[in-house]
Amino acid sequence: MKQIFFTFILIFTFCVFSFAQNEIKDCPKIKIIAPESMMNLDDPIYFSVEPKAELEKSNSKYEWQIVNGKIIEGQQTSKIKIKSDSAGIKVDVTVKITGLPDQCVNTASEFANIIPPIIDFLSFDEYGKLSRREEQARLDSFLIRLFIAEDFQGVIHMRTDKNESNKSVKKRVQFMMKYFKFREFPKERVIFAVEKSNERRTTLWIFPKDFRFNLCENCEILKGTDL
């Protein structure tokens, strides 16, 4: 009797396992096809879902969500055409697919980078050793530009004299951060790139948010949120 009971359990377990495997195999591996290179602001951006044939068999419906852009054509279809909001941003795309079995993953995400305007790669200001009052005046102009350009971040490239101590550099950074706080400028929009050099120079840059800048090979990167 026991042998019959255990045989039944084994058969039942095998059937459940096989059924689950078949269900998983029935799930399509959803992915979004996105542009492989950065796009110009005025270029239409196309995203599509694969595997298209399998999804069409299940009478799938598509719900697209866009961040930093808008759909021009294709909402509720497997292929959409998008227009980005502005240069120097990342357009994020998510699709939710209905009509698949309950156990299947039904969402996927991708993105496309938009080429920033060339002018935004120019340094905003550069100066050597200044009095604190003079430096505050330069920082004010810098902050005004950043207040206007909400989609950009400030990068402060500090080249320090080789004889300047780490304590002195830290005081300079703290001075700037305290001044930004006084001006009620959000610290998350500031990044410091500190580099040892032959002379003391400070360059103020304005870059698109999340842009991967490379000002120097051996820079120490300090984010405002960490200070």
C-alpha positions in Angstrom: 0.0 0.0 0.0 2.8 2.4 0.9 4.6 1.7 -2.4 1.4 2.6 -4.3 1.0 5.8 -2.3 4.6 6.9 -2.9 4.3 6.0 -6.6 1.2 8.2 -6.8 3.1 11.1 -5.1 6.0 10.8 -7.6 3.7 10.7 -10.6 1.8 13.8 -9.3 5.0 15.7 -8.6 6.4 14.9 -12.1 3.1 16.1 -13.7 3.1 19.3 -11.8 6.8 20.0 -12.6 6.2 19.2 -16.3 3.2 21.4 -16.4 5.0 24.3 -14.8 7.9 23.9 -17.3 5.5 24.0 -20.2 3.9 27.1 -18.8 7.3 28.8 -18.5 8.2 27.8 -22.0 5.0 29.4 -23.2 6.2 32.8 -21.9 7.9 35.0 -24.6 11.1 36.7 -23.6 10.0 40.3 -24.0 12.5 43.0 -25.0 12.4 46.5 -26.5 14.6 47.3 -29.5 16.1 50.8 -29.0 18.4 53.0 -31.0 22.1 51.8 -30.7 23.5 55.3 -30.9 22.8 58.8 -29.5 20.0 60.6 -31.3 19.7 64.2 -32.5 17.0 66.3 -30.9 15.0 66.6 -34.1 15.3 63.0 -35.1 12.3 60.7 -34.6 13.1 57.8 -32.2 11.6 54.4 -32.8 11.1 51.6 -30.2 9.6 48.2 -30.9 8.8 45.1 -28.9 10.0 41.5 -29.7 9.1 38.8 -30.3 6.4 40.4 -32.4 5.0 37.1 -33.9 4.5 35.4 -30.5 2.9 38.4 -29.0 0.5 38.8 -31.9 -0.6 35.2 -31.5 -1.7 35.9 -27.9 -3.7 39.0 -29.0 -1.5 41.2 -26.8 -2.2 44.8 -26.1 0.6 47.4 -25.4 0.7 50.2 -23.0 3.7 52.5 -23.4 5.0 55.0 -20.8 7.5 57.6 -21.8 9.8 59.9 -19.6 11.3 63.0 -21.2 9.5 62.5 -24.5 6.1 62.0 -26.1 4.6 59.5 -28.5 3.9 60.7 -32.0 2.6 57.4 -33.5 2.0 53.9 -32.4 0.5 54.0 -28.9 -1.1 50.6 -28.1 0.9 48.9 -30.9 4.2 47.0 -30.9 6.1 49.9 -32.5 6.1 53.6 -31.5 7.6 56.8 -32.8 8.8 59.3 -30.1 9.9 62.9 -30.0 12.2 63.9 -27.2 11.5 66.9 -25.0 15.0 68.5 -25.1 18.6 68.0 -26.0 21.1 66.5 -23.5 18.6 64.1 -21.8 17.8 60.4 -21.7 14.4 59.2 -23.0 13.1 56.3 -20.9 10.6 53.9 -22.3 8.6 51.2 -20.6 6.0 48.9 -22.1 3.4 46.8 -20.3 1.8 44.0 -22.3 -1.6 42.5 -21.4 -2.9 39.2 -22.8 0.0 37.0 -21.6 -0.4 34.1 -19.1 -0.4 35.2 -15.5 3.0 33.7 -14.7 4.8 35.6 -17.5 6.8 38.7 -17.2 4.8 41.4 -19.0 7.0 44.5 -18.8 10.2 45.7 -20.4 12.2 49.0 -20.3 14.8 50.7 -22.5 16.2 54.2 -23.2 17.8 56.4 -25.8 20.3 59.2 -25.2 19.8 62.6 -26.9 22.9 64.5 -28.1 23.4 67.6 -26.0 23.9 71.0 -27.7 27.6 71.6 -28.6 27.5 75.0 -26.8 26.9 73.2 -23.4 30.3 71.6 -23.6 32.1 74.9 -23.3 33.4 75.9 -19.9 31.3 78.6 -18.3 34.1 80.4 -16.4 37.7 79.9 -15.3 39.9 81.7 -12.8 43.0 81.5 -10.7 43.4 82.5 -7.0 40.8 85.0 -6.0 39.6 86.6 -2.8 36.5 85.1 -1.3 34.4 88.1 -2.3 35.6 87.9 -5.9 35.0 84.1 -6.1 31.5 84.5 -4.7 30.7 87.0 -7.5 31.9 84.4 -10.1 29.9 81.7 -8.4 26.8 83.9 -8.5 26.9 84.1 -12.3 27.4 80.4 -12.4 24.4 79.7 -10.2 22.2 82.1 -12.2 22.9 80.1 -15.4 22.2 76.8 -13.6 18.9 78.2 -12.1 17.7 79.0 -15.7 18.9 75.6 -17.1 17.1 73.2 -14.8 18.1 70.1 -16.9 21.8 70.8 -16.4 24.3 70.2 -13.6 27.3 72.2 -12.4 30.7 70.6 -12.5 33.6 72.4 -10.7 37.0 71.3 -11.9 39.5 72.3 -9.2 43.1 72.0 -10.2 45.2 72.3 -7.0 48.8 73.3 -6.6 51.0 70.2 -5.8 52.1 71.9 -2.6 48.5 72.6 -1.5 47.5 70.4 1.4 44.4 68.2 1.4 43.1 70.3 4.3 43.3 73.5 2.2 41.4 71.8 -0.7 38.7 70.6 1.7 38.3 74.1 3.1 37.8 75.5 -0.5 35.2 72.9 -1.3 33.4 73.5 2.0 33.4 77.2 1.3 31.7 76.7 -2.0 29.1 74.3 -0.5 28.3 76.7 2.3 27.8 79.5 -0.3 25.6 77.3 -2.4 23.5 76.5 0.7 23.3 80.2 1.4 22.0 80.8 -2.1 19.5 77.9 -1.6 21.0 76.0 -4.6 20.3 72.3 -4.5 23.5 70.4 -3.6 22.6 67.4 -5.7 23.2 69.5 -8.8 26.9 70.1 -8.0 29.9 67.8 -8.7 33.5 68.6 -7.9 36.4 67.1 -9.9 39.6 67.7 -7.9 43.0 67.2 -9.6 46.6 67.8 -8.6 48.3 70.3 -11.0 51.1 72.7 -11.5 48.9 75.7 -10.8 45.8 76.6 -8.9 42.9 77.0 -11.4 39.2 76.6 -11.1 36.9 75.9 -14.1 33.1 76.0 -13.9 31.4 73.7 -16.3 27.7 73.2 -17.2 26.8 69.7 -18.4 23.5 68.0 -19.1 22.3 65.9 -16.1 23.7 62.3 -16.1 26.2 63.2 -18.8 29.4 61.2 -18.5 32.1 63.9 -18.5 35.8 63.2 -18.5 37.7 66.3 -17.5 40.9 64.5 -16.2 42.3 61.0 -15.8 43.1 61.1 -12.1 40.3 63.3 -10.8 38.8 62.8 -7.4 35.0 63.1 -8.0 33.0 64.5 -5.1 29.2 64.8 -5.3 27.4 67.6 -3.5 25.1 65.0 -1.9 28.2 63.4 -0.3 29.5 66.6 1.2 
